[in-house]
Each structure stands twice: as C-alpha cells, then as structure tokens.
Amino acid sequence: MAKMQDFRQRLDFLVLSIFMNAAGNGLTIATHLGSAVWTGSSVNLSNWIHIPLGTTLFIYGIVITLVNQLLLGHFDRRRFVSNLLYTIPFSYMVSFFANLWSWLGVPQVSLIGRLVLDTLGILILSAAVSIYQRSNLLMHPNDDLSYILRFKFLKGSAILGQWVSYVPPLLIMVLSFIATGKLTAIGYGTLLALTAQGALMKWSDVHVFPRLKHHVDV
C-alpha cells in the first residue's frame, strides 16, 4: 500500500513537472532574451538544419538517449523507454508554449518585464527538473544525462552534473554559429541557466516539495 501511494505521488509530480518544464522553456523562448542552454541550442540547431523546433527537440532527445546508455555502461531498458516517452510530448509542448506566450504578448513586454519573465522561466524549469529527477519515473534525456553524471561520476553534485552536461549543447551552438553566422535564443537567460541552473536545482531539491525524495538508480 505504501509503495503504491509513493508511486502515485511520484506520478503526480511527474505530470506537474512536464507542464512546468515546457511552460518555463517556452517562456524563455518568447522573451527573446535567452533560453536555457539545451533549449537555446535546439533553437539554433533548428535554424541551421531548417527543421521545426519540435522535431529538432525530438531528434536531440533520441541522440542523447543513446549517449545516456553508453554512459551507464549497459542497456537499461526502463531508462531507454523513459527517455523516449518523456521526449515525445515535451518536444512539441515547448513549441506550443513558446507560441502561446508569444500570442499572449510576451515579446511586446518592456525590457525590464521580459528580464523578469526570462528569470521566472529559468526558475520554473529548474524546479521542474528537480521535481522529475527526484520522481525518477520518466526523465528527459538531457536532464537524465546530468543525473547520470551527477550520481555516477560526480559524487551527487547537482552543480557539476549540470555544467558537464552542457558540453554537447554548447558545442552545437558553436557549430550552428559557424554554419549560419548568427545565434538566436542566446542571451541573459542562457547565461543565467549556464551559471545558476545547477544551484537552482539544488535549492529546489530542498525547498520545492521537500517531501519528494530522490529515487536514485544509477
């Protein structure tokens, strides 16, 4: 009975975190002041290869899912399926929320207002990642990458895990700039996420739904 209640609690938090993550990422895109590192990388990759953002995010997710399996050192069927199941709705939900926030007029808000909204978007998505990493039922492959790095290689450090996981998207940004000569969705929000998202996740672990504990399985 206790195990069933725990599972239901984790499932409820998972659903909440998916919507929070997509809404937060979409908000950072709509402000035009810089998205989270992975999202900003995806926007530029989308512009480079001329594929819709939702599809680009989905392809990105598949590639990182395979990388996660290599880092684990063995095939983890549950994790493999989990990564793909999260990627499918999330990829297109980010695109939906970005369009929704734009329709609601976020791009026309004053600079100060957009700075506040961009910061809020980073805070929301950081809390969302903390929530579903602790739930550990389904996880976006990008964040599962930082989770694997954090608990398998970096002694549980959320900050180091996040920084090391940023190597692939930063590389994609560089290649995109070389190919197109420009970068979009990169700015204040990207810098904030790059320097502080790991710390914000660590803070969220303790202060956002603190009764939800980590279910580590690496």
C-alpha atoms as a printed R data frame, in Angstrom:
    type eleno elety resid chain resno      x      y       z
1   ATOM     1    CA   MET     A     1  0.000  0.000   0.000
2   ATOM     2    CA   ALA     A     2  2.775  2.414   0.943
3   ATOM     3    CA   LYS     A     3  4.635  1.615  -2.276
4   ATOM     4    CA   MET     A     4  1.502  2.293  -4.340
5   ATOM     5    CA   GLN     A     5  0.963  5.630  -2.611
6   ATOM     6    CA   ASP     A     6  4.605  6.542  -3.215
7   ATOM     7    CA   PHE     A     7  4.272  5.649  -6.907
8   ATOM     8    CA   ARG     A     8  1.110  7.728  -7.287
9   ATOM     9    CA   GLN     A     9  2.781 10.685  -5.597
10  ATOM    10    CA   ARG     A    10  5.779 10.413  -7.904
11  ATOM    11    CA   LEU     A    11  3.471 10.136 -10.932
12  ATOM    12    CA   ASP     A    12  1.530 13.258  -9.921
13  ATOM    13    CA   PHE     A    13  4.753 15.194  -9.502
14  ATOM    14    CA   LEU     A    14  5.997 13.906 -12.867
15  ATOM    15    CA   VAL     A    15  2.929 15.213 -14.714
16  ATOM    16    CA   LEU     A    16  3.221 18.568 -12.960
17  ATOM    17    CA   SER     A    17  6.920 18.829 -13.795
18  ATOM    18    CA   ILE     A    18  6.384 18.123 -17.517
19  ATOM    19    CA   PHE     A    19  3.990 21.064 -17.793
20  ATOM    20    CA   MET     A    20  6.268 23.279 -15.684
21  ATOM    21    CA   ASN     A    21  9.316 22.397 -17.770
22  ATOM    22    CA   ALA     A    22  7.605 23.010 -21.105
23  ATOM    23    CA   ALA     A    23  5.966 26.238 -19.901
24  ATOM    24    CA   GLY     A    24  9.240 27.554 -18.454
25  ATOM    25    CA   ASN     A    25 11.236 26.739 -21.570
26  ATOM    26    CA   GLY     A    26  8.551 28.218 -23.808
27  ATOM    27    CA   LEU     A    27  8.546 31.396 -21.730
28  ATOM    28    CA   THR     A    28 12.306 31.859 -22.098
29  ATOM    29    CA   ILE     A    29 11.987 31.472 -25.883
30  ATOM    30    CA   ALA     A    30  9.145 34.015 -26.079
31  ATOM    31    CA   THR     A    31 11.095 36.699 -24.188
32  ATOM    32    CA   HIS     A    32 13.846 36.728 -26.857
33  ATOM    33    CA   LEU     A    33 16.358 37.346 -24.074
34  ATOM    34    CA   GLY     A    34 17.974 33.922 -23.973
35  ATOM    35    CA   SER     A    35 16.707 30.419 -23.338
36  ATOM    36    CA   ALA     A    36 18.033 27.623 -21.162
37  ATOM    37    CA   VAL     A    37 21.203 26.104 -22.577
38  ATOM    38    CA   TRP     A    38 19.660 22.976 -24.143
39  ATOM    39    CA   THR     A    39 16.662 24.901 -25.467
40  ATOM    40    CA   GLY     A    40 18.791 27.676 -26.935
41  ATOM    41    CA   SER     A    41 20.991 25.066 -28.571
42  ATOM    42    CA   SER     A    42 17.906 23.383 -30.058
43  ATOM    43    CA   VAL     A    43 16.565 26.681 -31.449
44  ATOM    44    CA   ASN     A    44 19.859 27.329 -33.227
45  ATOM    45    CA   LEU     A    45 20.105 23.766 -34.487
46  ATOM    46    CA   SER     A    46 16.553 24.111 -35.814
47  ATOM    47    CA   ASN     A    47 17.509 27.283 -37.677
48  ATOM    48    CA   TRP     A    48 20.658 25.652 -39.013
49  ATOM    49    CA   ILE     A    49 19.100 22.465 -40.404
50  ATOM    50    CA   HIS     A    50 15.713 24.064 -41.242
51  ATOM    51    CA   ILE     A    51 13.563 21.606 -39.291
52  ATOM    52    CA   PRO     A    52 10.698 22.688 -36.958
53  ATOM    53    CA   LEU     A    53 11.724 23.217 -33.345
54  ATOM    54    CA   GLY     A    54  9.518 20.409 -32.004
55  ATOM    55    CA   THR     A    55 11.063 17.901 -34.409
56  ATOM    56    CA   THR     A    56 14.578 19.160 -33.647
57  ATOM    57    CA   LEU     A    57 13.986 18.711 -29.916
58  ATOM    58    CA   PHE     A    58 12.721 15.188 -30.573
59  ATOM    59    CA   ILE     A    59 15.788 14.233 -32.649
60  ATOM    60    CA   TYR     A    60 18.024 15.783 -29.995
61  ATOM    61    CA   GLY     A    61 16.281 13.643 -27.386
62  ATOM    62    CA   ILE     A    62 16.874 10.420 -29.306
63  ATOM    63    CA   VAL     A    63 20.595 11.139 -29.694
64  ATOM    64    CA   ILE     A    64 21.076 11.981 -26.005
65  ATOM    65    CA   THR     A    65 19.063  8.888 -25.027
66  ATOM    66    CA   LEU     A    66 21.686  6.777 -26.803
67  ATOM    67    CA   VAL     A    67 24.516  8.727 -25.136
68  ATOM    68    CA   ASN     A    68 22.973  8.007 -21.730
69  ATOM    69    CA   GLN     A    69 23.021  4.273 -22.421
70  ATOM    70    CA   LEU     A    70 26.709  4.474 -23.300
71  ATOM    71    CA   LEU     A    71 27.484  6.337 -20.063
72  ATOM    72    CA   LEU     A    72 25.609  3.759 -17.997
73  ATOM    73    CA   GLY     A    73 27.813  1.041 -19.497
74  ATOM    74    CA   HIS     A    74 24.889 -1.327 -20.021
75  ATOM    75    CA   PHE     A    75 21.493 -1.309 -21.685
76  ATOM    76    CA   ASP     A    76 18.861 -0.037 -19.255
77  ATOM    77    CA   ARG     A    77 15.536 -0.769 -20.933
78  ATOM    78    CA   ARG     A    78 13.446  1.138 -18.388
79  ATOM    79    CA   ARG     A    79 15.607  4.225 -18.702
80  ATOM    80    CA   PHE     A    80 15.720  3.967 -22.507
81  ATOM    81    CA   VAL     A    81 11.930  3.819 -22.761
82  ATOM    82    CA   SER     A    82 11.578  6.503 -20.075
83  ATOM    83    CA   ASN     A    83 13.752  8.948 -22.004
84  ATOM    84    CA   LEU     A    84 11.834  8.428 -25.238
85  ATOM    85    CA   LEU     A    85  8.410  8.653 -23.583
86  ATOM    86    CA   TYR     A    86  9.335 11.976 -21.991
87  ATOM    87    CA   THR     A    87 10.834 13.350 -25.202
88  ATOM    88    CA   ILE     A    88  7.743 12.810 -27.364
89  ATOM    89    CA   PRO     A    89  5.235 15.087 -25.574
90  ATOM    90    CA   PHE     A    90  7.804 17.519 -24.181
91  ATOM    91    CA   SER     A    91  9.385 18.351 -27.559
92  ATOM    92    CA   TYR     A    92  6.127 19.602 -29.024
93  ATOM    93    CA   MET     A    93  4.822 21.102 -25.769
94  ATOM    94    CA   VAL     A    94  7.789 23.500 -25.672
95  ATOM    95    CA   SER     A    95  6.925 24.682 -29.177
96  ATOM    96    CA   PHE     A    96  3.251 25.037 -28.152
97  ATOM    97    CA   PHE     A    97  4.038 27.084 -25.052
98  ATOM    98    CA   ALA     A    98  6.502 29.301 -26.939
99  ATOM    99    CA   ASN     A    99  3.741 30.112 -29.437
100 ATOM   100    CA   LEU     A   100  1.211 30.573 -26.625
101 ATOM   101    CA   TRP     A   101  3.387 33.022 -24.685
102 ATOM   102    CA   SER     A   102  4.098 34.909 -27.917
103 ATOM   103    CA   TRP     A   103  0.361 35.064 -28.681
104 ATOM   104    CA   LEU     A   104 -0.234 36.421 -25.176
105 ATOM   105    CA   GLY     A   105  2.151 39.276 -25.964
106 ATOM   106    CA   VAL     A   106  5.311 38.372 -24.055
107 ATOM   107    CA   PRO     A   107  7.640 39.606 -26.869
108 ATOM   108    CA   GLN     A   108  5.994 43.060 -26.657
109 ATOM   109    CA   VAL     A   109  6.519 43.455 -22.894
110 ATOM   110    CA   SER     A   110  9.089 46.058 -21.797
111 ATOM   111    CA   LEU     A   111 12.729 45.035 -21.459
112 ATOM   112    CA   ILE     A   112 12.555 45.026 -17.665
113 ATOM   113    CA   GLY     A   113  9.379 42.972 -17.778
114 ATOM   114    CA   ARG     A   114 10.931 40.443 -20.157
115 ATOM   115    CA   LEU     A   115 14.013 40.182 -17.949
116 ATOM   116    CA   VAL     A   116 11.737 39.285 -15.044
117 ATOM   117    CA   LEU     A   117  9.804 36.772 -17.161
118 ATOM   118    CA   ASP     A   118 13.009 35.223 -18.524
119 ATOM   119    CA   THR     A   119 14.311 34.810 -14.972
120 ATOM   120    CA   LEU     A   120 10.983 33.306 -13.938
121 ATOM   121    CA   GLY     A   121 11.174 30.861 -16.843
122 ATOM   122    CA   ILE     A   122 14.619 29.658 -15.737
123 ATOM   123    CA   LEU     A   123 13.404 29.316 -12.139
124 ATOM   124    CA   ILE     A   124 10.353 27.307 -13.241
125 ATOM   125    CA   LEU     A   125 12.265 24.908 -15.472
126 ATOM   126    CA   SER     A   126 14.982 24.419 -12.827
127 ATOM   127    CA   ALA     A   127 12.352 23.481 -10.254
128 ATOM   128    CA   ALA     A   128 10.686 21.190 -12.804
129 ATOM   129    CA   VAL     A   129 13.929 19.321 -13.475
130 ATOM   130    CA   SER     A   130 14.480 18.913  -9.728
131 ATOM   131    CA   ILE     A   131 10.962 17.507  -9.332
132 ATOM   132    CA   TYR     A   132 11.140 14.896 -12.064
133 ATOM   133    CA   GLN     A   133 14.707 13.919 -11.257
134 ATOM   134    CA   ARG     A   134 13.520 13.132  -7.739
135 ATOM   135    CA   SER     A   135 10.440 11.320  -9.040
136 ATOM   136    CA   ASN     A   136 12.660  9.346 -11.432
137 ATOM   137    CA   LEU     A   137  9.829  7.701 -13.376
138 ATOM   138    CA   LEU     A   138 10.249  9.430 -16.724
139 ATOM   139    CA   MET     A   139 13.045 11.857 -17.382
140 ATOM   140    CA   HIS     A   140 14.036 13.988 -20.330
141 ATOM   141    CA   PRO     A   141 17.268 12.530 -21.747
142 ATOM   142    CA   ASN     A   142 19.057 15.882 -21.471
143 ATOM   143    CA   ASP     A   143 18.367 16.029 -17.744
144 ATOM   144    CA   ASP     A   144 18.912 12.311 -17.315
145 ATOM   145    CA   LEU     A   145 22.388 12.969 -18.719
146 ATOM   146    CA   SER     A   146 23.117 15.428 -15.891
147 ATOM   147    CA   TYR     A   147 21.520 12.983 -13.434
148 ATOM   148    CA   ILE     A   148 23.773 10.113 -14.554
149 ATOM   149    CA   LEU     A   149 26.836 12.348 -14.463
150 ATOM   150    CA   ARG     A   150 25.817 13.686 -11.057
151 ATOM   151    CA   PHE     A   151 25.285 10.388  -9.267
152 ATOM   152    CA   LYS     A   152 27.614  8.045 -11.160
153 ATOM   153    CA   PHE     A   153 30.639 10.240 -11.752
154 ATOM   154    CA   LEU     A   154 30.419 13.463  -9.704
155 ATOM   155    CA   LYS     A   155 29.547 12.359  -6.167
156 ATOM   156    CA   GLY     A   156 25.995 13.712  -6.265
157 ATOM   157    CA   SER     A   157 26.902 17.290  -7.174
158 ATOM   158    CA   ALA     A   158 23.931 18.911  -8.956
159 ATOM   159    CA   ILE     A   159 26.074 21.876  -9.974
160 ATOM   160    CA   LEU     A   160 28.924 19.859 -11.538
161 ATOM   161    CA   GLY     A   161 26.475 17.452 -13.157
162 ATOM   162    CA   GLN     A   162 24.677 20.337 -14.841
163 ATOM   163    CA   TRP     A   163 27.867 22.035 -16.015
164 ATOM   164    CA   VAL     A   164 29.395 18.906 -17.512
165 ATOM   165    CA   SER     A   165 26.127 18.041 -19.266
166 ATOM   166    CA   TYR     A   166 26.249 21.416 -21.032
167 ATOM   167    CA   VAL     A   167 29.213 20.385 -23.197
168 ATOM   168    CA   PRO     A   168 27.071 18.918 -26.066
169 ATOM   169    CA   PRO     A   169 24.649 21.875 -26.403
170 ATOM   170    CA   LEU     A   170 27.481 24.402 -26.201
171 ATOM   171    CA   LEU     A   171 29.268 22.528 -28.973
172 ATOM   172    CA   ILE     A   172 26.085 22.614 -31.086
173 ATOM   173    CA   MET     A   173 25.847 26.375 -30.524
174 ATOM   174    CA   VAL     A   174 29.404 26.867 -31.781
175 ATOM   175    CA   LEU     A   175 28.800 24.703 -34.857
176 ATOM   176    CA   SER     A   176 25.499 26.492 -35.551
177 ATOM   177    CA   PHE     A   177 27.214 29.857 -35.394
178 ATOM   178    CA   ILE     A   178 29.954 28.687 -37.756
179 ATOM   179    CA   ALA     A   179 27.339 27.364 -40.200
180 ATOM   180    CA   THR     A   180 24.847 30.261 -40.091
181 ATOM   181    CA   GLY     A   181 26.845 33.217 -38.816
182 ATOM   182    CA   LYS     A   182 24.301 34.030 -36.109
183 ATOM   183    CA   LEU     A   183 22.886 32.834 -32.816
184 ATOM   184    CA   THR     A   184 19.297 33.173 -31.618
185 ATOM   185    CA   ALA     A   185 17.633 32.447 -28.253
186 ATOM   186    CA   ILE     A   186 21.013 33.077 -26.619
187 ATOM   187    CA   GLY     A   187 21.464 35.861 -24.084
188 ATOM   188    CA   TYR     A   188 20.743 36.741 -20.470
189 ATOM   189    CA   GLY     A   189 18.640 33.638 -19.812
190 ATOM   190    CA   THR     A   190 21.280 31.351 -21.272
191 ATOM   191    CA   LEU     A   191 23.968 32.877 -19.068
192 ATOM   192    CA   LEU     A   192 21.714 32.570 -16.027
193 ATOM   193    CA   ALA     A   193 20.999 28.900 -16.780
194 ATOM   194    CA   LEU     A   194 24.644 28.165 -17.548
195 ATOM   195    CA   THR     A   195 25.885 29.628 -14.281
196 ATOM   196    CA   ALA     A   196 22.987 29.039 -11.898
197 ATOM   197    CA   GLN     A   197 20.656 26.239 -13.038
198 ATOM   198    CA   GLY     A   198 22.556 23.575 -11.109
199 ATOM   199    CA   ALA     A   199 22.407 25.693  -7.948
200 ATOM   200    CA   LEU     A   200 18.711 26.414  -8.527
201 ATOM   201    CA   MET     A   201 18.046 22.691  -8.885
202 ATOM   202    CA   LYS     A   202 19.954 22.019  -5.666
203 ATOM   203    CA   TRP     A   203 17.876 24.677  -3.894
204 ATOM   204    CA   SER     A   204 14.680 23.195  -5.359
205 ATOM   205    CA   ASP     A   205 15.638 19.732  -4.092
206 ATOM   206    CA   VAL     A   206 15.331 21.101  -0.564
207 ATOM   207    CA   HIS     A   207 12.643 23.770  -0.821
208 ATOM   208    CA   VAL     A   208 10.243 22.794  -3.650
209 ATOM   209    CA   PHE     A   209  8.022 19.930  -2.459
210 ATOM   210    CA   PRO     A   210 10.665 18.791   0.077
211 ATOM   211    CA   ARG     A   211  8.734 15.616   0.939
212 ATOM   212    CA   LEU     A   212  9.615 14.291  -2.530
213 ATOM   213    CA   LYS     A   213 12.948 12.493  -2.109
214 ATOM   214    CA   HIS     A   214 15.442 11.259  -4.698
215 ATOM   215    CA   HIS     A   215 14.918  7.727  -6.018
216 ATOM   216    CA   VAL     A   216 18.454  7.074  -7.217
217 ATOM   217    CA   ASP     A   217 19.015  4.123  -9.576
218 ATOM   218    CA   VAL     A   218 22.453  4.556 -11.184
